[in-house]
């Protein structure tokens, strides 16, 4: 493990609980509670690609929701099913890529 701040003792239990409830939050908790190793995760191209794909899938859905809320969308109560499926697919792919990145970072340190 790197010198500096050690991982939080809550990293494993919190990641497991959040991972069972919402897998993206489990990955986020694992990375954010990893102490001084957090920078290694953020430098991983797998974790970065996972985050970028997750955001790219979420932005269109969030844009429609915000546009409807402020009155710029023609329908004040939209039902963007296609964008919801895009968000789901991008979220699953992004989580898978981030998980690969976390595993690669963990195994590279051993």
Buried (B, 14 or more C-beta within 10 A) or exposed (E): EBEEEEBEEEBEEBBEBBBEEEBBBBBBBBBBBBBEBBEBBEEBEBBBBBBEBBEBBBBBBEBBBEBBEEEEBEEEEBEBEEBBEBBEEBBBBBBBBBBBBBEBBBEEEE
